[in-house]
Amino acid sequence: MNTLDRYYNYIDGAWKGAEAWLEVIDPASDTPFAEIAEAGIEDADAAMTAARRCVDSGALSSVRPAQRVTWLLAIAEEIKALTEEAAEVLCRENGKSLDVARGEFEESARYFEYYAGMADKIEGTSIPLGDDYVDFTSYEPMGVSVQIVPWNFPPSICARSLAPALAAGNAVVIKSPEISPLAMTFLMTACERAGLPQGAVNLLCGKGSVIGSHLVKHRDANQIVFTGSVPTGQRILRDAAERATPSVMELGGKSAAIVHADADIEQVLESIQAGIFFNAGQVCSAMSRLLVHRSRYDEVIARARALAEGLSIGPGVENPDLTPLVSRSQLEQVEGMCRRAIEAGATCVTGGERVSGTNGYFMQPTLFADVAIDSEIFQEEVFGPVLVIHPFDTEDEAVELANGTEFGLVAGVFDTRLDRALRTARRLRGGQVFINEWFAGGIETPFGGVGLSGFGREKGQEALYSYVQTRNIAVRVKGA
């Protein structure tokens, strides 16, 4: 008898099962605890048809904007009501701590509140062309937005693109990750309870190689929004190019923080814990490289080591400092990169291996020094609790090192001299730069990358305009 809890896809206003089901594994114990319906091509087509029908009917775009405000605020309230139950599921399927999981749903609700405040303020302009003409612009929804969500923060990343898309009047088809797909179903429950029009939101869980590619190339897709790895993003862009579908891409990072000689080391240590050990380092914008002025290098190494070795490690339900990685394959990938770094001559200050004596996917908090700047561990995203610490002598050298990868998602500067901090920040290659606190931004601040880190912006007011297109109407009002 099947004793696993079952979760379903949400298509055209109804919950749908499937012939095949995907097991969901608890990363803290390496045991299956639930399963979710595996969507196929027919399910993907049904979701796209429902979204297209919703768009064409004007159920979202033709109503007064105040109605969209009401829907988004209602979704936020429903998410809050579901947070305790949903957080327990997210903690179990993803491995993250229970407190972090709660915070993720609180953040999800905040996205809907934030964009509710903008849904009735998407205003066009009037362009003077003389007395014989009236000319104006309006912002129109893109249409059907296909959104592909990663496994590291599924509810909040889903909310950050779903909320502005709905605020602008788009219908949405969401592909959840095969790993950690369950908690996203609670967002659909919130949308359902809030009374959104049928087909406005649709959620599918299935293999990316099957339904992901199909959705991206679908004739009814008017926009692609993707967060994930560079190789997957590149494949999606190739598929989207077949129909010239506009895309928003938030890809990987290898973000660096520069620690100047006058930095407050307590601020640096706080940001090490938040920047690389939060969520076991499974964060696109993680602080994975720390570039330290040589005069403070030994001090930072010693204090960072003490911090790392003092972290508590355990299952998310215990709210430890460091939780497991999301999957066995992710653990093997991180451990493999650490092993290759050691073989290449890097000094492993602490960590470098999985935690022994457990069935879960736990990786030791890891620090590397004496790393070649052209090495894999310095150049490539690890997506685990692994920090590279490297010295520099001059500001120019620090900036060159920070900008010396193909990524450009975020960057950081630590310095009590704000004139130098700001000067350095302006020279760094990244869509967002933090000064004296990693992750200093919020929902209100635009986020996105350059280079291999992608293009387009999520979060903040700027993100809303990724979900609309400008229409110009020119009217001759005099003469024949």
Beta strands, then each sheet from edge to edge (+ up, - down):
strand 1: 5-7
strand 2: 9-11
strand 3: 14-16
strand 4: 21-26
strand 5: 31-37
strand 6: 133-141
strand 7: 144-148
strand 8: 171-176
strand 9: 201-205
strand 10: 223-227
strand 11: 247-250
strand 12: 255-259
strand 13: 287-293
strand 14: 347-350
strand 15: 366-369
strand 16: 386-392
strand 17: 410-414
strand 18: 432-435
strand 19: 454-455
strand 20: 468-476
sheet 1: 1+ 5+ 4-
sheet 2: 2+ 3-
sheet 3: 6+ 20-
sheet 4: 9+ 8+ 7+ 10+ 11+ 19-
sheet 5: 14+ 15- 16- 13- 12- 17- 18-
end
